[in-house]
Amino acid sequence: MRATVLSTRLRNVPITVGEFSGPLDLLLQLVEARQLPITTVSLRAVTEQFLAALEPLEEAQPELLADFLVVASRLAALKARALLPRPDSPEDLEDPLVRDLQRYQVFREVANWLRARDEAGLRSWSRPPQPRAQAAVPEGRPEQLLQALQRWARRQRPVATVRWRPVVSLTAMIERLRTRLMGRCAFRTLLGERPTRSEVVVGVLALLTLVRRRLVELEQREPFGEIWVWPKEREPNGRA
């Protein structure tokens, strides 16, 4: 269950914002239950503390990074909806985000129930498969057997080649960006050609870390537009 795993991983990320101090998953739970006003939560402070918690890690954890992006986007959406005026139509209140958060809460309750059963020793095992009966080999000449094997081989699909790519760490990605960043350029060019999904996630967090350290500056002129980056000690030369 995606939501269950997400909750477990984020329990190890402490966050202190306003009067709240605790794990990140508890922050989301209190906001969902309206026990903590979303308008008092600084998303910038949450992001900076999450990045600070990642710096001591030797290896990057793409799953943890992806989980944080999910929680951060939900908090941002909730805060935007709290600041904007509410629609008058009841049909507009049927928000897909609300339904998604309700499913997330159900998954968490089921996960707690399964964990309690496991700790109590209430486990179950599936029935072992029945032994297969040996197929009788018909009599025939060796040439016939060879022809049958060749026909069978022609019907088989080729085995797909699996390419494994190493996961880049946050420290390595920060060094890569600093090495490649010689002047004003687009962020996507710093990631290289055809970056993997984990490289994009780690690259975004590495860029935010460099901004927080005041080593680079960035600019995005429109939503979902190109992100331009340049070293902080240099000024952008004109517009690209």
PyMOL commands that set and color helices and strands:
alter all, ss='L'
color gray80, all
select helices_A, chain A and resi 2-10+24-32+38-40+43-54+62-83+90-93+96-119+142-155+170-180+187-190+197-212
alter helices_A, ss='H'
color red, helices_A
select strands_A, chain A and resi 14-17+20-23+185-186+216-220+227-231
alter strands_A, ss='S'
color yellow, strands_A
deselect
rebuild
show_as cartoon
